Amino acid sequence: MAAEICLSTESNFMNNNVLMRYLDAVKWFGLRKFFWIIRLQIIELKELLINSGLLYPSYQQSLMKRSMSRALIELYNGDDGHQVNHTQFFLGFGLIHYAFVRNLKPENILVIGSRKGYIPATLARACKDNRKGHIDFVDAGYGQDEPSKHWSGIGFWKKENIKKHFSRIGVQHYITTHVMRSAVYAKKFPKKRYQYIYIDGDHSYRGVKDDWRLFWPKLDRGGFISFHDVVARGYLDKGLFGVWRLWKEIDKKHAIIFPFPKESGLGIIQKI
Ligand SMILES: C[S@@+](CC[C@H](N)C(=O)[O-])C[C@H]1O[C@@H](n2cnc3c(N)ncnc32)[C@H](O)[C@@H]1O
């Protein structure tokens, strides 16, 4: 009798075990199928939304989050001359500068000229993301009342609270603004050296050539100097573009040019 009880308990136990294994298999099969159906539908829906232009995943546009890209363009006046896209918040040339600084990890960066800070703010953001580096931003603060000097400047730097302006994206500690002409700045800080320089100030041939003469010697070996508007021609108000002429003259053995958009362009040279 005792043996019979023992046997039936054992077979009950075995039956239960088989049943559980069977249920487990069904459960997992069901869940897995459910998972794949949902996954496929999400992928199809996402593709549909992307193709119809309703969804722009941030990784498709920028190395930065969409909200940061948007802030850079809208608060700091990213424009078509930098190949910016105002609906997708694509950073255009800003993305090139950002990527250079993220990779180079420079200690010191110099920026000459900006209307409302698009490239200086983007570079300061790159320093913040690197947790390293500092921008010296120099702008004379010319406005539309000086038609041969402003180069689309709006006198912003003379009027605004600059620290507050850059604090809007939390980069105020990564940038120092010097409201003065680039030649005055070079005289004031003769010993400063840089690993990345961006020139976008005086766009006349003489003006940009002066900046080249002043700041190329301050660039460390291996560093990069970049010029905006290397293909821009004609007049901007009373200023005649001359960056293209300087670009033609200088040794470009170690240069890269983005000759578009045709009313601006970006040129970059490495110091070997
Ligand atoms: C407005 S930027 C050109 C636009 C620029 N592509 C941008 O993204 O904002 C030109 C700036 O250079 C400044 N500037 C012109 N000549 C300068 C000089 N010699 N030294 C320093 N800044 C200068 C002007 O004050 C102006 O703000």
The ligand as an SDF file (V2000), in Angstrom:
LIG
                    3D

 27 29  0  0  0  0  0  0  0  0999 V2000
   28.2190   88.7200  -37.9120 C   0  0  0  0  0  0  0  0  0  0  0  0
   29.7210   87.8410  -38.1190 S   0  0  0  0  0  0  0  0  0  0  0  0
   29.4560   87.1150  -39.6810 C   0  0  0  0  0  0  0  0  0  0  0  0
   28.2490   86.2280  -39.5960 C   0  0  0  0  0  0  0  0  0  0  0  0
   28.5900   84.9000  -39.0960 C   0  0  0  0  0  0  0  0  0  0  0  0
   28.7670   84.0340  -40.2530 N   0  0  0  0  0  0  0  0  0  0  0  0
   27.6910   84.2930  -38.0890 C   0  0  0  0  0  0  0  0  0  0  0  0
   27.4890   83.0880  -38.1360 O   0  0  0  0  0  0  0  0  0  0  0  0
   27.1930   84.9260  -37.1690 O   0  0  0  0  0  0  0  0  0  0  0  0
   30.8320   89.1400  -38.3510 C   0  0  0  0  0  0  0  0  0  0  0  0
   31.1610   89.7340  -36.9860 C   0  0  0  0  0  0  0  0  0  0  0  0
   32.5190   90.1040  -37.0370 O   0  0  0  0  0  0  0  0  0  0  0  0
   32.7060   91.2300  -36.2410 C   0  0  0  0  0  0  0  0  0  0  0  0
   33.9160   91.8870  -36.7270 N   0  0  0  0  0  0  0  0  0  0  0  0
   34.1210   92.5030  -37.9010 C   0  0  0  0  0  0  0  0  0  0  0  0
   35.3920   92.9650  -37.9820 N   0  0  0  0  0  0  0  0  0  0  0  0
   35.9910   92.5810  -36.8330 C   0  0  0  0  0  0  0  0  0  0  0  0
   37.3060   92.7290  -36.3210 C   0  0  0  0  0  0  0  0  0  0  0  0
   38.2570   93.3620  -37.0080 N   0  0  0  0  0  0  0  0  0  0  0  0
   37.5730   92.2120  -35.1040 N   0  0  0  0  0  0  0  0  0  0  0  0
   36.6150   91.5750  -34.3890 C   0  0  0  0  0  0  0  0  0  0  0  0
   35.3650   91.4130  -34.8200 N   0  0  0  0  0  0  0  0  0  0  0  0
   35.0610   91.8930  -36.0250 C   0  0  0  0  0  0  0  0  0  0  0  0
   31.4340   92.0450  -36.3840 C   0  0  0  0  0  0  0  0  0  0  0  0
   31.2150   92.8160  -35.2320 O   0  0  0  0  0  0  0  0  0  0  0  0
   30.3810   90.9800  -36.5890 C   0  0  0  0  0  0  0  0  0  0  0  0
   29.6550   90.6950  -35.4310 O   0  0  0  0  0  0  0  0  0  0  0  0
  1  2  1  0
  2  3  1  0
  2 10  1  0
  3  4  1  0
  4  5  1  0
  5  6  1  0
  5  7  1  0
  7  8  2  0
  7  9  1  0
 10 11  1  0
 11 12  1  0
 11 26  1  0
 12 13  1  0
 13 14  1  0
 13 24  1  0
 14 15  1  0
 14 23  1  0
 15 16  2  0
 16 17  1  0
 17 18  1  0
 17 23  2  0
 18 19  1  0
 18 20  2  0
 20 21  1  0
 21 22  2  0
 22 23  1  0
 24 25  1  0
 24 26  1  0
 26 27  1  0
M  CHG  2   2   1   9  -1
M  END
$$$$
